[in-house]
Amino acid sequence: QVQLVESGGGLVQPGGSLRLSCAASGSIFSISDMAWYRQAPGKERKLVALITIIGTTNYPDSVKGRFTISRDNAKNTVYLQMNSLKPEDTAVYYCNLWSHNLRAGYWGQGTQVTVSS
């Protein structure tokens, strides 16, 4: 069973920065794609960053140049560095693991990010 635990959310002013972390249990982290999604109230969950097994990253235009995803396979942890935050970045941020071997995805419990003055 895979468990994902996010941390690092909070309240930040516009233009500020936050770094989210997601620690994974189990032994499949290094052979899984990792991603961050977010969901604002009343809206659907959307991808904000993806990092593959080989380190390839992908971002939607809404966060490109401001957000950076990285992973540390030795620590079973994926990070999301968020800079130049805007009020529209306010959402619950979820960590996601996709295992190609198991053909299964797993979600963390989410962490709230609020960007407000």
N, C-alpha and C positions, 0 to 999 in steps of 0.2 A: 504494500500500500504506500502510495506517495502522499506526503503532506507538504504543503507549501505555506510558509508563514511570512507575511509581509510586515514591514515596519518602515518608519521614517516619514509618515504622513504628518500633516499638521496645518496650521494657519500661517500664511506668508503674505507679505504685501506684494502688490504688482511690481514686477521687475526683479523680484527676489528669486532665490534658488532653494531647491530641496533635493535630497537624494533618497530614493526609495531602495529598500533591500528586500530580497525574497530568498529565504533559506529553504532548501528542499531536503527532505529525508529520503532515504533509499539510495540505491546504487545506480540509478539510470540517468542521473542528471547530466553527466558528460556526454551521453549519447542521445540527448533529447534537445529539440528546439525549445527555446524559451521566449516568452513574449510578455508584454504589459498591455493591458486593455484598460479602458476607463468607461465609466457609466455615470452620466449626469442625471439628475432627477427628471423623470419623464421621458428619458431618451434611451436609445438602444446602446448596448455595449459595443465599443469600437476599439480597434487595434491602434495603439500608439507607438509601439516599437517591437521589433522582432530580431532575435539573434539566433542563427542556426548553429548546428553542431560544429561547423568549421569556422564560425565567427562572422559570417556574412550578416549584415544588418539591413534593416528596411524600416522606413518611417513614412507616415502620411505627410502630405504637404503642411498640414496644420501645425506640426511640431518639428519639422525638419530644420536643422540648424540651431534648435534650442534644446532638444532632448538628446541624450546619448545613452544607449543601452550597452552594458558590458557584462561579462560573466567571469567568474573565478571557479573553475572546475575543481580545484583543490579544496575549496570551501563549500561547494555545492550551492553557490549563491549567484544570483543575478541582480544587477543594479540598474536603476534608472536615474540618471542625473538630469535634473530639470532646471534650466536657466531661463531668465527673462520671462518669468511666469506671468500669465495674463488671467484676468477674472474668468475667462471662458475655459481655462484649464481646470476649474473647479469640478471635482467629480470624485467618485470612489474608484481607486485604482486597484486593479486585480492582476496578480501574477498568474501566468499560465505555462504549463509544461506539456509539450506534445511528444509522446514517445512513438517513434516509428516502429520500434520492435513490438510494442504492445498494441499499437494502433489505438491509443487511448490518450485522452487529454485530462488534465487535472487543474483545478483552480484553487487559489488561496481564498482567504476569507475577505480580503479587501482592506484597503487603508484609505481613509478620507484625506483628500487634499483640498484645502480651501484657500483661494487667492482673493484677498479682499483688503481694502484699506480701512 
